[in-house]
């Protein structure tokens, strides 16, 4: 198996940086994120696309595109988080919303395996 796909859903009501999705790094070589954020009732929606590559403990990513209607809803970041005795190492997609209004996120994750 080379590629798998999963989705995650989240909601924010704060401008704090929060974890949106997390992916264990075991057997992982690369990721694609497609993110759609919607602020209901305001006419605002944002679409963002990221590609990321991972090897050993090294991560590199690139924002492929961001499109929006009505204004930008959030900034995104992707980090490597080392594991410990209780949790595996993982890649985390973070979101920093621009408003305390409720924003719903839908994320499609394409995982490319070793």
Buried (B, 14 or more C-beta within 10 A) or exposed (E): EEEEEEEBEBEBEEEEBEEBBBBEBEEBEBBBBBBBBBBEEBEBBBBBBBBBBBEEEEBEBEBEEBEBEEEBBBBBBBEBBEEEEEEEBBBBBBBBBBBEBBBBBEBBBBBBEE
